[in-house]
Amino acid sequence: MRGMPNGRRVTVELAQESFRIVSFRGSPDRHFADGVERACEGLPTFGAAVFTASGSNGTPGFPRAKELKKESSYALLWKAPDNLKFPEELVPDRFDSRQGWNLALVTVPTSPSTACAEWLESLTGLTINGSAPSISIAWPFMARSSSLNSAECIVSAAIIVVARGMPVGQTASGPTMLLLSEQNRLSSTGVERDPALFALIPDSRQQFHVANAGTSEIEKYLSTTLQVDATADLPGVEVAFTNPAGVRLVVPFGKARCKECIALARINQMRLEYLTIPPGASGSVYLERAATGLRYELAASDLRAPYSSHQRLLAPELQAIVIDGLTDAACHVDLDFGGFGRLRLHGNALRSSDSGIAVPSLKPAMRLRLRSFMTQLQGSALIHVDADDDQLVYALSTLQPQPPLIPHYRALIREVIACGFEVKPTGKSVSP
C-alpha cells in the first residue's frame, strides 16, 4: 500500500492452490490491469509463506520473498503447524489467527545461529543471505515496527535514524536520504557510508516518510504515536506514619527509612497509623515483653488501604497488636512477611538493680551517626543490622581509627558517655 502512511485495510482470499488471471470483466483501467499480478502462487500446506515490504525492480505491494536477508523484516503466513514455536533469537509480533491461518512479523538477526538459520530455512524453504538495505530508529529506545515498512516511537525532541547498506556513489561520503512530511521535502547526505546516522527534529509533526534518494524501494514511514503504558509498582508491604506536622508518610516496609520512623514513633516523635499488605499476603509477628513472648499469624483482610485500592489492611485487632508492639520501646519485635521483608526490633530492658533505673539508650539521630561513622571505616567493625545500643557502643569502643578520624571519634565517645553509657575504649589515642 504505497503512498498511504496511515495504512489501509485490505481483504484477501487465502488459497493453497495456484491460480492465474486470464482476463478481466468489463473495461478496466489500463494502468490497473498492467499493475495486477496475473499469476499467484498458492500458499504452502505445511510451513510458512514469506512476504516482503517491497520487491526488486519496483514490484508494488507485498510480494513473496525469494530469499531471506539478514537484518530484514518479513511477514510469515502459515497454517500448519498450529503451535509454531520460534527460536529464542526471533521475537515475533503475532497477529490474531483467522480461519486457521497465522500471521507474524519477524526480523532475521544480524548473525543468526546455525540452529536458528536451519529452522528458518526448513520452515520457509528459503536461504539466508547477506543483509539488505534498511532504515531503523536508533533513538528514542522506545520504538517498535508497526508493519514491514513503518515504525513508531514515543515523542522525542529528536529522532535518530540509521541507514544501513544503502547504495553509495564512489565520490559520495555517505548515502543521501530524503525526508518527506506534509509539504516539506528535505535531503541530507550522511557523513559515514555504512551505517549512516541522520537526526530528525519532529517539532509538532507526528509522521515522516524517510527514503533513499537513489531508489524508491528503500523507504520507511515513521511516526511519534507510540503510547507507553505506565508500569504499576511491584506489590509490597508499606507502613503509614504521621509526622508532627500532621503529614502522612507511606514508606516501604523493612527499609532504612521505615526503621527510622519506627524509632521516632517509639519516642513519641511520630505516629504509626497502620500497615498495608498486598491481597492474599500473609506473615507473622513475635512480641516479647518481660521475658514473655506471643506469636500471631497475620493475613490481609478485605479492608482497602486509604491511599491505594491495591493494598489491604490487617484485621483491626491484629493491626492494633502489631502497632502496639512496634511503638513500645520495651518490646522485642520480630515481624516477618516472607518474601515481602522482615523487621526485628530490640526493646529497652530494665536493670536488675534496686534503683530501677532504665538502661541508657541512644537517640535515633545518635544511633545513625554511630552506624554512619563505622560504615566509613570500610569494615573495620562489622555491625549486624539488628545490633542494639549496647552492641553499637561496644563496637565503637573497639575501633582503631586513622589519625584524621581521631578527633571525630573522640567527640562521639564524649556524646555516648553523656547518654549514660560507660565506655572503656580499647583503640589507640581515644582518650576523651
ROTORLO-547895 format. One record per atom (N, C-alpha, C, O, CB): residue in one letter; x, y, z. Coordinates in steps of 0.2 Angstrom, whole numbers, plus 5000, padded with zeros to 4 digits. Glycine has a CB too. Layout:
N
AXYZ;...
//
This chain:
432
M500449945000;M500050005000;M500450065000;M500550105005;M499550005006;R500850084995;R501250134994;R500850204994;R500350204992;R501650134988;G501250254997;G500950324997;G500350325003;G500050375002;G500650334991;M500250285007;M499750285012;M500050275019;M500050215022;M499250225011;P500350325022;P500650325028;P500250305034;P500450275039;P501050385030;N499550315033;N499150295039;N498850225038;N498550205043;N498550345039;G499050195033;G498850125032;G498150115030;G497750155031;G498850085039;R497950065026;R497350045024;R497149975025;R497649935025;R497250065016;R496549955026;R496349885027;R496249855020;R495849875016;R495749875032;V496549795019;V496449755013;V496249685015;V496549655019;V497149755009;T495749665011;T495449595012;T495749555007;T495649565001;T494649595013;V495949495008;V496249445003;V495949375005;V495749365010;V497049445003;E495949334999;E495649275000;E496349225000;E496649224995;E495149254994;L496449185005;L496949145006;L496849075002;L496349045004;L497249135013;A497249054998;A497148984995;A497848954995;A498348984994;A496848994988;Q497848884995;Q498348844994;Q498448814987;Q498948774986;Q498348784999;E498048844983;E498148824976;E498348884972;E498148934973;E497448784973;S498848874967;S499048924962;S498448944957;S498048904956;S499648904959;F498449004955;F497949024950;F498249084946;F498749114948;F497249054954;R497949094940;R498149144935;R497549184933;R497049154931;R498549104930;I497649244932;I497149294929;I497249294922;I497749314919;I497149364932;V496749264918;V496749264911;V496449324908;V496549334902;V496549194909;S495949354911;S495549404908;S495249444913;S495149424919;S495049384902;F494949514911;F494649554916;F493949564913;F493849564907;F494949624917;R493449574917;R492749584915;R492749664914;R492949704918;R492249554920;G492349684909;G492249754908;G492849784904;G493249744901;G492049784914;S492949844906;S493549884903;S493949914908;S493849974910;S493349934897;P494349884912;P494749914917;P495249964915;P495449964909;P495049854921;D495450004919;D495950054918;D496650014916;D496849964919;D496050104924;R496950044910;R497550004908;R498050004913;R498449954913;R497750044901;H498150064917;H498750064922;H498550014927;H499049984930;H498850134925;F497950004929;F497749954934;F497849884931;F498149844935;F496949964936;A497649874925;A497749804923;A498449784922;A498649724923;A497349794916;D498849834920;D499549824919;D499949814926;D500449774926;D499949884915;G499649834931;G499949834938;G499749774942;G500049764947;G499849894942;V499249734939;V499049674943;V499449614941;V499649604935;V498249664941;E499649584946;E500049514945;E499549464943;E499049444946;E500349494952;R499749444937;R499249394933;R499349324937;R498849284937;R499449384926;A499949304939;A499949234942;A500049244949;A500449284951;A500549194938;C499749194953;C499849194960;C500049124963;C499649084961;C499149224964;E500549124966;E500749054969;E500349044975;E500249084979;E501549054970;G500148974975;G499748954981;G500148954987;G500848944987;G499448894980;L499848954993;L500148954999;L500348885001;L499948845000;L499748995005;P500848875005;P501048805007;P500648775012;P500348805016;P501848805009;T500548705011;T500148675016;T500448655022;T500148655027;T499848605013;F501148655022;F501548655028;F502148695027;F502448705022;F501748575029;G502248735033;G502748785033;G502448855032;G501848865032;G503348765027;A502948905031;A502648975030;A502849005024;A503348995021;A502949015036;A502349045021;A502549085015;A502849155018;A502649175023;A501849105011;V503249185014;V503649245017;V503549295012;V503549295006;V504449225017;F503349355015;F503149415011;F503649475013;F503849475019;F502449435012;T503849515008;T504249575010;T503849635009;T503349635007;T504849575005;A504249695012;A503949755011;A503849785004;A503449815002;A504249805016;S504349765000;S504449784993;S504849744989;S505349714992;S504649864992;G504749734983;G505149684979;G505649724975;G505649784975;G504649644975;S506049684972;S506549714967;S506249734961;S505649714959;S507149664966;N506649774958;N506449804951;N505749844952;N505349844947;N506349754946;G505649874958;G505049914958;G504349874959;G503849904958;G504949964953;T504349814961;T503749774961;T503349804967;T503549814972;T503949704963;P502749824965;P502249854971;P502049804975;P502049744974;P501749894967;G501749834981;G501449784986;G501849744990;G502449774992;G500949734982;F501649684992;F502049644997;F502149574994;F501749534995;F501649635004;P502649574989;P502749514985;P503049454990;P503249474995;P503149524979;R503049394987;R503349344990;R504049344990;R504349374985;R503149274987;A504449334995;A505149344996;A505449284992;A505249224993;A505349345003;K506049294989;K506449244985;K507049224990;K507349164988;K506649264979;E507149264995;E507749244999;E507649285006;E507249325006;E508449264996;L507949265011;L507949295017;L508649335018;L509149315017;L507849255023;K508549405020;K509149445021;K509249455028;K508749465032;K509049515017;K509849455031;K509949475037;K509749545039;K509849585035;K510749465039;E509549555045;E509349625047;E508749645044;E508549705044;E509949675047;S508349605040;S507749625037;S507149595040;S507249545043;S507849605029;S506549635039;S505949605042;S505549575037;S505449595031;S505549665046;Y505149525039;Y504749485034;Y504049465038;Y504049465044;Y505049425032;A503549455034;A502949435037;A502849355035;A502949335029;A502349475033;L502749315040;L502749245039;L501949225040;L501649245045;L503149205044;L501749195035;L501049165035;L501049095034;L501249065029;L500649205029;W500749055039;W500748985039;W500048965042;W499648995045;W501248965043;K499948895040;K499348865043;K499448805047;K499148785052;K498848845037;A500048775046;A500248715050;A501048725050;A501348735045;A500048645047;P501348705056;P500948685062;P500648745066;P500848795065;P501448645067;D500048725070;D499748775073;D500148805079;D500148875079;D499048745076;N500448765083;N500848795089;N501548795087;N501948765089;N500748745095;L501648845082;L502348855080;L502748885085;L502648945088;L502348895073;K503348855087;K503748885092;K504448915089;K504748885086;K503948825097;F504448985090;F505049015087;F505649005091;F505649005097;F504849095086;P506249015088;P506849015092;P506949075096;P506649125095;P507549005087;E507349075101;E507349125106;E507649195102;E507549245104;E507849115112;E508049185097;E508349235094;E507849275090;E507949335088;E508949215089;L507349245088;L506749285084;L506249305089;L505949265093;L506449235079;V506049365089;V505549395093;V504949415089;V504949475086;V505749455098;P504449365088;P503949385083;P503449435086;P503249425092;P503649325081;D503149475081;D502549515083;D501949475080;D501849475074;D502549585080;R501549435084;R501049395081;R500349435081;R500249485084;R500949335086;F499949415076;F499349445075;F498849385076;F498949325076;F499249475067;D498149405077;D497649365078;D497549315072;D497549335066;D496949395080;S497449255074;S497349195069;S496649205066;S496149225069;S497449125072;R496549195059;R495949195056;R495849135051;R496249125047;R495849265052;Q495349105052;Q495149045048;Q495748995048;Q495848965043;Q494949065041;G496048985053;G496648935054;G497348965051;G497848925052;G496448875050;W497349025049;W497949055046;W498249095052;W497949135055;W497849095040;N498949095052;N499349135057;N499749175054;N500049165048;N499749085062;L499849235057;L500249285054;L500749315059;L500549335064;L499849345050;A501349325057;A501849355062;A502349395058;A502549375053;A502149305066;L502649445061;L503249485059;L503849465062;L503849465068;L503049565059;V504349455059;V505049435062;V505549475058;V505449495052;V505149355061;T506149485062;T506749515059;T507249465060;T507449435065;T506849575063;V507549455054;V508149405054;V508749435058;V508949495056;V508349385047;P509049405062;P509649435066;P510249445062;P510249425056;P509849385072;T510649495064;T511249505060;T511649445059;T511949435054;T511649565064;S511749405065;S512149345065;S511749295068;S511949275073;S512849355068;P511349265064;P510949205067;P511349145068;P511849135064;P510349185062;S511149105073;S511549045075;S511348995070;S510849005066;S511349025082;T511748945070;T511648885065;T510948855066;T510548845061;T512148835066;A510748845072;A510048815074;A509548865071;A509048845068;A510048805081;C509648925072;C509048975070;C509048975062;C508448985060;C509249045073;A509648985059;A509648985052;A509348925049;A508948925044;A510348995049;E509448865052;E509148805049;E508448795050;E508048775046;E509548735052;W508248825056;W507448825057;W507148875052;W506548855050;W507348855065;L507348925051;L507048975046;L507048945039;L506548945036;L507449045046;E507648915037;E507648885030;E507148825030;E506848815024;E508348865029;S507148785035;S506648725035;S505948755035;S505548715031;S506748685041;L505748805038;L505048825038;L504848865032;L504348855030;L504948875044;T505348905029;T505148945023;T505348915017;T505148935011;T505449015024;G505848865017;G506148845011;G506648895007;G506848885001;G505648825006;L506848955011;L507249005008;L507949005011;L507948985017;L506849075008;T508449025008;T509049035011;T509149095014;T508849145011;T509649015005;I509649105018;I509849165022;I510449195019;I510949165019;I509849155029;N510449255016;N510949285013;N511149355017;N510949365022;N510849305006;G511649395014;G511849455017;G511249505019;G510749495016;G512449485013;S511449555023;S510949605024;S510749645019;S511149655014;S511149645030;A510149665018;A509849715013;A509849785016;A509849795022;A509149695011;P509849835012;P509749905014;P509149915019;P508649885018;P509749955009;S509249945024;S508749955029;S508750025033;S509250055033;S508749905034;I508150045035;I508150105039;I507850095046;I507250055046;I507650165035;S508150115051;S507850095058;S507950155062;S508250205061;S508250035061;I507650155068;I507650205073;I508150185078;I508050135082;I506950225076;A508650225079;A509150215085;A508950255091;A509150235097;A509850235083;W508650315091;W508350345096;W507750385095;W507650405089;W508950405098;P507250385099;P507250355106;P507250275106;P507050245101;P506650385110;F507450255112;F507450175113;F506750145112;F506750095110;F507850165119;M506250185115;M505550155115;M505350165108;M504950215106;M505150195120;A505450115104;A505150115097;A504950045095;A505249995098;A505750145092;R504550035090;R504349975088;R504149975080;R503950025078;R503749945092;S504149915077;S503949915070;S503149905070;S502949855073;S504349855066;S502849945067;S502049935066;S501849895060;S501349875059;S501750005066;S502349895055;S502249855049;S502949845046;S503449865049;S501749885044;L502949815040;L503549795037;L503949855035;L504549855035;L503449755031;N503649915033;N503949975031;N503750035035;N503850085032;N503849985024;S503550025041;S503450085045;S503650065052;S503650005055;S502650095045;A503750115056;A503950115063;A503650175067;A503550225064;A504750105064;E503550165074;E503350215078;E503750215084;E504050165086;E502650205079;C503850275087;C504250285093;C503850335097;C503350365095;C504950315091;I504050345104;I503750395108;I504050465106;I504450475102;I503950375115;V503650515108;V503850585107;V504550605110;V504650585115;V503250635109;S504950635105;S505650645107;S505850715104;S505550735099;S506150595106;A506250755107;A506550815104;A506950805098;A506950845093;A506950855109;A507150745097;A507550725091;A507450645090;A507450615094;A508250745091;I507450625083;I507450555081;I508050545077;I508250575073;I506750545077;I508450495079;I509050475076;I508850415072;I508650365074;I509650455081;V508950415065;V508850365060;V509450335058;V509950375057;V508350395054;V509450275057;V510050235055;V509950205048;V509450175047;V510350175060;A510350225043;A510350195036;A510850145035;A511450165036;A510350255031;R510750085034;R511250035034;R511250005027;R510649995024;R511149975039;G511749985024;G511849955017;G511549995012;G511449965006;G511449895018;M511550065012;M511250105007;M511750105001;M512350115002;M511150175009;P511550104995;P511950114989;P512250184989;P511950234990;P511650104982;V512950194988;V513350254989;V513750264983;V514150214981;V513750254995;G513750314980;G514250334974;G514950334976;G515050344982;G514050394971;Q515450324971;Q516150324973;Q516350384976;Q516850384980;Q516550304967;T516050444974;T516350504976;T515950534982;T516150584985;T516250554971;A515450504984;A515050524990;A515250504996;A515550444997;A514250504989;S515250545002;S515450525008;S514950475011;S515150435015;S515550585013;G514350485010;G513850435013;G513250445009;G513150475004;G513650455020;P512750405010;P512050405006;P511650465007;P511750495012;P511650345009;T511350485002;T510850535003;T510150515004;T509850475000;T510850574996;M509850545009;M509250525012;M508750575011;M508950635012;M509250495019;L508050565010;L507550615009;L507050605015;L506950555017;L507150605002;L506850665017;L506350675022;L505750705019;L505750765016;L506650715028;L505150675019;L504550695016;L504050705022;L503850655025;L504250655010;S503750765023;S503250775029;S502850825026;S503050885026;S503650785035;E502150805025;E501750855023;E501950895016;E502050855011;E501550905028;Q502150955017;Q502350995011;Q503050995011;Q503351025006;Q502051065011;N503450975016;N504150985016;N504550925013;N504250865013;N504350985023;R505050935009;R505450895006;R506250915007;R506450955004;R505350884998;L506550875011;L507250895013;L507750835011;L507450775011;L507350905021;S508350845010;S508850795009;S509450805013;S509650865014;S509050795001;S509750755014;S510450765018;S510850705016;S510650645015;S510250765026;T511550715016;T512050665014;T512350645021;T512650685025;T512550695009;G512450585022;G512750555028;G513550575028;G513850575023;G512650485028;V513750575034;V514450585035;V514850525034;V515450515031;V514650615042;E514550465036;E514850405036;E514450365030;E513850375029;E514850365042;R514750315027;R514450275022;R514050225025;R513450215022;R515050245018;D514250185030;D513850125032;D514050105039;D514650085040;D513850065027;P513650115044;P512950145044;P513050215044;P513550245046;P512550115050;A512550255042;A512450325042;A511950345046;A511350315046;A512350355035;L512050395051;L511550425055;L511350485053;L511650535051;L511950425062;F510650495054;F510350555052;F509850575058;F509550535061;F509850555046;A509850645060;A509450665066;A508950705063;A508950755059;A509950715070;L508250695065;L507650725063;L507450765069;L507350735075;L507150675060;I507250825068;I506850865073;I506150865072;I505950905067;I507250945073;P505750835076;P505050825074;P504650895074;P504150905071;P504750775078;D504850935079;D504450995081;D503650965083;D503650925087;D504351045075;S503150995079;S502550975080;S502250915076;S501750895076;S502051035080;R502650895071;R502450845066;R502550775069;R502950765073;R502950845060;Q502050735068;Q502050665070;Q502250615065;Q502350555067;Q501350655073;Q502250625059;Q502350575054;Q502950605049;Q502950665047;Q501750565050;F503350555047;F503850565042;F503950515037;F503750455039;F504550575046;H504150525032;H504250475026;H505050485025;H505250535022;H503850485020;V505450435026;V506150435025;V506250385019;V506050325020;V506550415031;A506650405015;A506850365009;A507550375006;A507850435008;A506350375003;N507850325003;N508450335000;N508350374993;N507850364989;N508850274998;A508750424992;A508750464986;A508850434980;A508550454974;A509150524986;G509250374980;G509350344974;G508850294971;G508850274966;G509950304975;T508450264976;T507850224974;T507250224979;T507350244985;T508150144974;S506750224976;S506050224980;S505950164984;S505450164988;S505550244975;E506250114982;E506150044986;E506350044993;E506050014997;E506449994982;I506850084995;I507150085001;I506750145005;I507050205004;I507950095002;E506250135009;E505850185012;E505650165019;E505550105020;E505350215007;K505450205023;K505150195029;K504650255031;K504850305031;K505650175034;Y504050235034;Y503650285037;Y503750285045;Y503750235048;Y502950265035;L503950345047;L504050345055;L503550395058;L503250445054;L504750375056;S503350375064;S502850415067;S502950415075;S503250375077;S502150385066;T502850475078;T502950485085;T502250475089;T502050515092;T503250555087;T501950415088;T501250405090;T501250345095;T500750325098;T500750385085;L501850315097;L501850265102;L501650285109;L502050335111;L502550235102;Q501250255112;Q501050275119;Q501250215123;Q501150155122;Q500250275119;V501650245128;V501950195133;V501550195139;V501450245143;V502650215135;D501250135141;D500850125147;D501350135153;D501850105153;D500450065147;A501050165159;A501450175165;A501450105168;A500950065169;A501150225169;T502050085171;T502150025174;T501950025181;T502250075185;T502849995173;A501549985184;A501249985191;A501849965195;A502249925193;A500649945192;D501949995201;D502449975206;D502349905208;D501749875208;D502450025212;L502849865209;L502849805212;L502449805219;L502549845223;L503449765212;P502049745220;P501749745227;P502249745232;P502749715232;P501249695227;G502049765238;G502549765244;G502149785250;G501549805250;G503149805243;V502449775256;V502149795262;V502449865264;V502949885262;V502449755268;E501949915266;E502049985267;E501850005274;E501349965277;E501750025262;V502150055277;V501950075283;V501750155283;V502150185280;V502450065289;A501250175286;A500950245286;A501150275293;A500950245298;A500250245284;F501450335292;F501650375298;F501350445297;F501150465292;F502350375299;T501250475303;T501050545303;T501550585307;T501750565313;T500350555306;N501950635304;N502450675307;N502150725311;N501550735311;N502950705302;P502550765315;P502250815320;P501850865316;P501450895319;P502850845324;A502050875310;A501650925306;A500950905304;A500650945300;A502050955300;G500850845305;G500150815303;G500150785295;G499650765293;G499650865303;V500750775293;V500850755286;V500950675286;V501350655290;V501450785282;R500550645282;R500550575282;R501150545277;R501250575271;R499950535279;L501550505280;L502150475276;L502050405275;L501950365280;L502850485279;V502050375269;V501950305267;V502650285265;V502850305260;V501450285262;V502950235269;V503650215267;V503650135266;V503250105270;V504150235273;P504150115262;P504150035261;P504450005268;P504850035271;P504650025255;F504149945269;F504249915275;F504949885274;F505249855269;F503749855276;G505349885280;G506049855280;G506549895278;G507149875279;G506049795277;K506449955275;K506949995273;K507250035278;K506950045284;K506750045267;A507850075277;A508150115282;A507650165285;A507550185290;A508750145280;R507250195280;R506850255281;R506250225286;R506050265291;R506550285275;C506050165285;C505450135289;C505750125296;C505450145301;C505250075286;K506350105297;K506650095304;K506750155307;K506650165313;K507350055303;E506950215304;E507050275307;E506350305309;E506350325315;E507350325302;C505850295305;C505150315308;C504950285314;C504650315318;C504650315302;I505050215314;I504850175319;I505250195326;I504950205331;I504950105318;A505850215325;A506250235331;A505950295333;A505950315339;A506950245329;L505750345329;L505450405331;L504750395334;L504550425339;L505350455325;A504450345332;A503750335335;A503850305342;A503450315346;A503350285330;R504350265343;R504550245350;R504650295355;R504550285361;R505050185349;I504850355353;I504950405357;I504450465356;I504550525358;I505750435356;N503950445353;N503350485353;N503450555348;N503150605349;N503050515359;Q503950545344;Q504050605339;Q503750585332;Q503850635328;Q504850615338;M503450535332;M503050515326;M502450465327;M502550425332;M503550495320;R501950465324;R501450425325;R501350375319;R501350385314;R500750465325;L501350305322;L501250255317;L500550235316;L500150225321;L501650185319;E500250245310;E499550235309;E499350165307;E498850135311;E499250285304;Y499650135302;Y499350065300;Y499950035295;Y500350075293;Y498750075297;L499849975294;L500249935290;L499749915284;L499249895285;L500649875293;T500049915278;T499649885272;T500049835269;T500649835268;T499449945267;I499749775266;I500049725263;I499649705256;I499049725256;I500149665267;P499949675251;P499549655245;P499049605247;P499049565252;P500049625240;P498549605243;P497949555244;P498249485244;P498649465239;P497449565238;G498049445248;G498249375249;G498949365252;G499149305254;G498349345242;A499249415254;A499949415258;A499849395265;A499249405268;A500349475257;S500349355268;S500249335275;S500949345278;S501449355275;S500049265275;G500949345285;G501549345289;G501449325296;G500949295298;G501849415288;S501949345300;S501849335307;S502249385311;S502749415308;S502149255309;V502049395317;V502449435322;V502549405328;V502049375331;V502049505323;Y503149415331;Y503349385338;Y503449445342;Y503949485341;Y503949335338;L503149455348;L503149505353;L503449475359;L503149435362;L502549545353;E503949515362;E504149485369;E504249545373;E504549595372;E504849455368;R503949535379;R503949585384;R504049555391;R503749505393;R503249635385;A504549575395;A504749545401;A504749475401;A504549435405;A504149565406;A505149455396;A505349385395;A504749335393;A504749275394;A505649355401;T504149365391;T503549335389;T503449345382;T503349405380;T502949355394;G503449295378;G503349305371;G502649275368;G502449225370;G503949275367;L502449315363;L501749295360;L501849295352;L502149345350;L501149335362;R501649245349;R501649245341;R500949255338;R500449225341;R502049185339;Y500849295333;Y500249305330;Y500349295322;Y500849315320;Y499949375331;E499849255319;E499849255312;E499449305309;E498949325311;E499549185310;L499749335304;L499549395300;L499249375293;L499549335290;L500049455300;A498749415291;A498449405284;A498149465282;A497849505286;A498049335284;A498049475276;A497749535273;A496949525274;A496749475273;A497949545265;S496649575276;S495949575276;S495649605270;S495949615265;S495749615283;D494949615270;D494649645264;D494649715264;D494349755260;D493949615264;L494849745270;L494849825270;L495449855266;L496049835266;L495049845278;R495249895262;R495749935257;R496049985261;R495850015266;R495349965251;A496749995259;A497150055261;A496850125259;A496550125254;A497850045259;P496850165264;P496550235262;P496850265256;P496550305253;P496650285268;Y497550255255;Y497850285249;Y497950245243;Y498150275238;Y498550305252;S497750185243;S497850135237;S497350085237;S497250045242;S498550115237;S496950075232;S496450025231;S496849955230;S496549905230;S496050035225;H497549955229;H497849895228;H498149865234;H498449805234;H498449905223;Q498149895240;Q498349875246;Q497849855251;Q497249885250;Q498849925249;R497949815255;R497449795260;R497749805267;R498349795269;R497249715259;L497249815272;L497449825279;L497449755283;L497149715280;L497049875283;L497749755288;L497749695293;L497049705296;L496749755296;L498249695298;A496749645299;A496149655303;A496249695309;A496849705311;A495949575306;P495749735311;P495849795316;P496249765322;P496649805325;P495249815318;E496049705325;E496349685331;E497049665330;E497449685334;E495949625334;L497249635324;L497949625323;L498349685321;L498949695323;L497949575317;Q498049735318;Q498349795317;Q498549835323;Q499049855324;Q497849845313;A498049835328;A498249865335;A498749825338;A499149865342;A497549865339;I498749765338;I499349725341;I500049735338;I500449745342;I499149645341;V500049745332;V500649755329;V500949825330;V501549835331;V500649745321;I500449875330;I500649945331;I500849955338;I501349985339;I500049995329;D500549915343;D500749925350;D501449895351;D501849925355;D500249885354;G501549845348;G502249815349;G502749855345;G503349865348;G502249745346;L502649885339;L503149925336;L503349985340;L503850015339;L502949935329;T502850015343;T502850085346;T503050075353;T503250125357;T502250125345;D503150015356;D503350005363;D504049995363;D504349945361;D502949945366;A504350045367;A505150045367;A505449985371;A505949975370;A505350105370;A504949955375;A505249905379;A505049835376;A505249785379;A504949905386;C504849835370;C504549765367;C505049745361;C505249785357;C503849775364;H505249685362;H505649655356;H505149625351;H504649595352;H506049595359;V505249645345;V504849635339;V505249595334;V505749615332;V504549695336;D504849545331;D505149505325;D504549505320;D504049455321;D505449435327;L504549545315;L503949555311;L504149525304;L504649555301;L503649625310;D503849475302;D504049435296;D503549435291;D502949405292;D504349365297;F503649455285;F503149455279;F503349405274;F503249425268;F502849515277;G503849355275;G504049315270;G504449355265;G504949395267;G503549275266;G504349345258;G504649375253;G504649455253;G504949485249;G504449355247;F504149485257;F504049555257;F504449585262;F504449655263;F503349565258;G504849555266;G505349585271;G505249565278;G504749535280;G505249665270;R505749575282;R505749555289;R506049615293;R506549645291;R506149495290;L505749625299;L506049685303;L506049655310;L505649625313;L505549745303;R506649665313;R506749645320;R506949715324;R507349755322;R507349595321;L506649715330;L506749775334;L506949745341;L506549705344;L506149825334;H507449775345;H507649755351;H507349815356;H507349875355;H508349755352;G506949785361;G506749835366;G507249855372;G507749815372;G506149805370;N507049905375;N507549935380;N507349895387;N506849915390;N507450005381;A507749845389;A507649815395;A507749855402;A508049905401;A508049745396;L507549835408;L507749865414;L508249835418;L508349775417;L507049875418;R508649875421;R509249845425;R508949815431;R508449835434;R509749905427;S509249765433;S509049725439;S509349755446;S509449715450;S509249645439;S509449815446;S509649845452;S509149875456;S508549885454;S510149905450;D509249895462;D508749915467;D508449985465;D507950005466;D508949925474;S508850025461;S508650095460;S508150095454;S507750145454;S509250135457;G508050035450;G507550035445;G507750085439;G507250105436;G506950045448;I508350105438;I508450155433;I508550115426;I508750065426;I509150195434;A508250145421;A508250115415;A508950115411;A509350155413;A507750145410;V509050065407;V509650055404;V509750115399;V509250135396;V509749995400;P510350155399;P510350205395;P510250185387;P510450135385;P511050245396;S510050235383;S509950225376;S510150285372;S510250335375;S509150205375;L510250265366;L510550315361;L509850345358;L509450315356;L511050295356;K509950415356;K509350445352;K509450415345;K510050405343;K509450515353;P508950415341;P508950395334;P509450435330;P509850395326;P508250405331;A509550495331;A510050535327;A510750515329;A511150505325;A509950605328;M510850505336;M511550475338;M511650405336;M512250395334;M511550485346;R511150365336;R511250295333;R511450295326;R511950255324;R510650255334;L511150335322;L511350345315;L512050365314;L512350345309;L510850385311;R512250415318;R512950445317;R513450395319;R513950385315;R513050505322;L513350345324;L513750295325;L513850245319;L514350225317;L513550255332;R513250225317;R513250175311;R513650205305;R514050175302;R512550155309;S513450275304;S513750305298;S514550315299;S514950305294;S513450375297;F514750325305;F515450335306;F515850265305;F516350265302;F515650365313;M515550215308;M515850145307;M515850125300;M516250085298;M515550095312;T515350145296;T515250125289;T515850155285;T516150125281;T514650145286;Q516050215287;Q516550255284;Q517250215284;Q517650225280;Q516650325286;L517350175290;L517950145291;L518050085287;L518550045287;L518050125298;Q517550065282;Q517550015277;Q517649945280;Q518149915278;Q518150035272;G517249935285;G517349865288;G517749855294;G517949795296;G517449815283;S518049905297;S518449905302;S518149865308;S518449835312;S518749965305;A517449885309;A517049845314;A516449825310;A516049865308;A516949895320;L516249765310;L515649735307;L515149745312;L515149715317;L515849665305;I514549775310;I514049785314;I513449755311;I513249765305;I513849865315;H513049715315;H512449675312;H511949725312;H511849775316;H512249625317;V511449715307;V510949765305;V510449775311;V510149825312;V510549745299;D510449725315;D509949725321;D510349735328;D510049725333;D509549665322;A510949765328;A511349775334;A510949825338;A510749875336;A512049795332;D510949815345;D510649855349;D511149915352;D511749915349;D510349825356;D510949955356;D511350015358;D512049985361;D512550015360;D510950055363;D511949935366;D512549915369;D513049885364;D513649895365;D512349855374;Q512849845359;Q513249825354;Q513549875350;Q514149865348;Q512849775350;L513249925349;L513549985345;L514050015349;L514550035346;L512950035343;V513950035355;V514450065359;V515050025360;V515550045360;V514150085366;Y514949955361;Y515549915362;Y515949915356;Y516549915356;Y515249835364;A515549905350;A515949905343;A516349975343;A516849975340;A515449895338;L516050025345;L516350095344;L516950095348;L517550125346;L515850155346;S516950065354;S517550065359;S518150025356;S518750035358;S517350045366;T518049975352;T518549935349;T518849965343;T519349935340;T518249865348;L518650015340;L518850045334;L519550075335;L519750095340;L518450105331;Q519950075330;Q520650105329;Q520650145323;Q520950125318;Q521150045329;P520350205324;P520350255318;P520950275316;P521450285320;P519850305319;Q521050295309;Q521650335307;Q521650405310;Q521150425312;Q521550335299;P522250425310;P522450495313;P521950545311;P521750585316;P523050515312;P521750555305;P521250605303;P520550605306;P520250655307;P521250615295;L520350545308;L519750525311;L519750535318;L519150525321;L519450465308;I520250535322;I520350535329;I519950585332;I519550575337;I521050535331;P519950655330;P519550705333;P518850695333;P518450705338;P519750775330;H518550665327;H517850655327;H517650595331;H517150595334;H517650635319;Y518150545332;Y518050485336;Y517950505343;Y517550485347;Y518550435335;R518450545345;R518350575352;R517750605354;R517450605359;R518950615354;A517550645349;A516850685350;A516350635351;A515850645355;A516750735344;L516250585347;L515750535348;L515750495354;L515250485357;L515850485342;I516350485357;I516450455363;I516150495369;I515850475373;I517250435365;R516350555368;R516050605374;R515350605374;R514950605379;R516350675373;E514950605368;E514250615367;E513950545369;E513450545372;E514050625360;V514250485368;V514050425371;V514050425378;V513550395381;V514450365368;I514550445381;I514650445388;I514050495391;I513850475397;I515350475391;A513950545388;A513450595390;A512750565390;A512250585394;A513450655386;C512650505386;C512050475386;C511950425391;C511450385392;C511950435379;G512450415396;G512450375401;G512850305401;G512750265405;G511750355402;F513150295395;F513550235394;F514250245397;F514550295397;F513650215387;E514450185400;E515150185402;E515650155397;E515550095395;E515250135409;V516050195394;V516450175388;V517150165390;V517450215394;V516350235383;K517450115389;K518150105390;K518550085383;K518550025381;K518250045395;P518750135380;P518950125373;P519650085373;P520050085378;P519150195370;T519650035369;T520249995368;T520650015362;T521149985361;T519949925367;G520450065358;G520850085352;G521350125354;G521450135360;G520350115347;K521750155349;K522350195351;K522150265351;K521750285346;K522950185346;S522450305355;S522350385355;S521550405355;S521350435351;S522650415349;V521250375360;V520550385360;V520350425367;V519750425368;V520150325359;S520750445371;S520550475377;S520150535376;S520350585373;S521150495381;P519550535379;P519050585378;P519250645382;P518950695381;P518350565379;
//
